[in-house]
Each structure stands twice: as C-alpha cells, then as structure tokens.
Amino acid sequence: MNLTFGDIEETALIPLAIKASETARETPRIIDKKAKEIIDALGVDVSKYDPFFSHEGVVARTIMFRDKLNELIKKYPDALCINLGCGFDDKFSQVDNGKITWFDVDLPDQIGKRRKVYEDKERCKMLGGSALDGEWTKALPKLDMTIVVMEGVLEYFQKDQVKTCLNMLCSSFEHGYLLAELHSPLLEKYGSKHHDAVKYTNASFGWGTNSAEEYLSLEPRMSVVSEQSYNDEMKKYSIRGKIFAIIGKNFNNRLAVFKW
C-alpha cells in the first residue's frame, strides 16, 4: 500500500480512525480490516479523530446502514447498489450476498486514491463521478432496482446541492432507494466548531433538517420509508450514550431511507 497521510482528507480520517480502533478491541461491535490496514500503514497518531461520541456515532451508523442494507438486499437480491461518495468505505464486504452488482463512486481524484488501497472485483467496481452530475450513471447496467448509499456525504451539502443530487438520482434510475445520513439545523449552525472530531478539520456542515420529510419538497418523486436517530443504537452500549439520547434527542444524526 503506497497511501500517504496527504492522500486522505481529514473528514475521511474520522471514520477510518474510529473503525480501525473499534476493530482492534477485544470484543469489537464492527470489524473493518481495511480501515485498520490503512491506519496502520499511515503510521501517524490519529487519536484526535477518535473521541468518545464520534466513535459511538460512527459505530452506530455503520451498524444501522449495514442492517438496513441487508434488509433491502434480502428483498432485492439482484439489485444495483451504489456507494455514492464512498471515500475509503468498505461497505460491500459487509453486505455482499453473492449476487448484487456494486459500484463505489466518488470524484475521480478520490477514486484514484482509493485504487491505492482497493482493487476492482467482478461485482464490485470503482467509478469516478459526482453526486451533482449524473453523467457517470450512463456507464452502469440497467437493473430493476437501485439502492444508493450516501453515508457522511449529504451533511456537507448546501440545500441547492441536495436538491441537485436528489433530482439526479430520480432521473437516472427508474426505481430506487436512497439510504442517507441527515443532520439537524443545530449541527448546521454550531456543529463544525463544536463537533468533537470535525472541529479538527476545515469542513463545514451543510443544510440541516428536523425531518426527512423536508427533503420531499426538493424531489416530489421521493417518499420517506423510515427515519431513525443514531441515538437508538448508541444508547445500547453505555451510560453516556443513554444520557445523550435524552439530552441530545433532536441533535444527533439520523439514517433516513427514501424510495422512488
């Protein structure tokens, strides 16, 4: 692996560092060997990207996205699955049923870096493309159902960019599901400076919502299937998680599932 510290954006280091440290625990709740391999290869101290609440949040969302994906893939075992804005995420290995067709999609520069770590497989390939432009979708096979994952992506988009993305997805694929990470208006207003891990980066949170229903005015072809706070998973593991689920009831990020 010839990846260097400069190849990875700071916002991508947060989930990588957390997944690596969780994998190294005696009883890990999630296992991501590729994340640990990347962090070990970098050989730098990334502990500042792994504070308690961010750690618990990334573990929770990894579990929740995995479980919801497995649920949909069980219903649509031959689906076209797209990890849009994939970064260095290795979600395919978590949910592969031996039948799905999977594409890891990100901006061409990021895909170039990803290729230093991953190789294309028969049913899991990398593709350069933007969440704001559907040109890349023309290279994909036409299947009956499409499942799109956007984990840790839309939270950095402004409202007009979210609209562009949703419109693109509905126009590019006849039928589909979108699994998206949403955040609150409070995080949009205050989060970048006070978030326990993101404050160490130059990133800024984008458009925040109180409900997934707010997305429907941007793309009326979509409907909301479900919406669940990460608190529901985080509170299972610690007293601090239970307390935060109460005092931060409307502050934590959510997994929303849309259908069109």
ABEGO torsion letter per residue (X at the ends): XABBAAABBAAAAAAAAAAAAAAABABBABBBAAAAAAAAAAGBBAAAAABAAAAAAAAAAAAAAAAAAAAAAAABAABBBBBBGAEABBAAAAABAGABBBBBBBBAAAAAAAAAABBBBAABBBBBBBAABAAAAAABBBBABBBBBBBGAAAABBAAAAAAAAAAAAAABABBBBBBBBBBAAAAAAAAAABAAAAABABBBBBBBABAAAAAAABAABBBABBBBAAAAAAAABAAAAAAAAAAAAABBBBBBBBX
